[in-house]
Amino acid sequence: MNTFLYLQGSGRAADMLAYAYKATIETEVETFSEGGKKKTELIPRLPDEAKNKLAQLVSDEWPNKDVNVRVKSSLWHAITFQYPFIYWS
C-alpha cells in the first residue's frame, strides 16, 4: 500500500487534503464480522461545515465544472478510504 505525503502550504490540492485530514473525525459504528461477531469500527467522516468549506475551496481553485467534480470526488475518495498519509505543516 502506498503512503502519501501532504505538505500544508505547498498549494492547491495538497493544502485541501491537509485541511480535510485535520478536519476529519472518526465515528464509532457497530458492525458484524463475516462470522457474525459484533465489532466496532472507526469510520472517517468529514463534518458538513468542513465539507462545505472544502467544496468552496475546490470551486474557487478550479471553476471548470468538470474538473471541479473530479477533484471533489478524488478528495472524498481519499478521505473515505483513509489512505495512509503523512500530514506535515
MOGIPE-V793644 format. One line per field, one symbol per residue. burial: # if it has 24 or more other C-alpha atoms within 12 Angstrom, else .. A space follows every 50 residues. Layout:
burial=???
This chain:
burial=.....#......##########.#...................###.... #..##.##............##..##.##..#.......
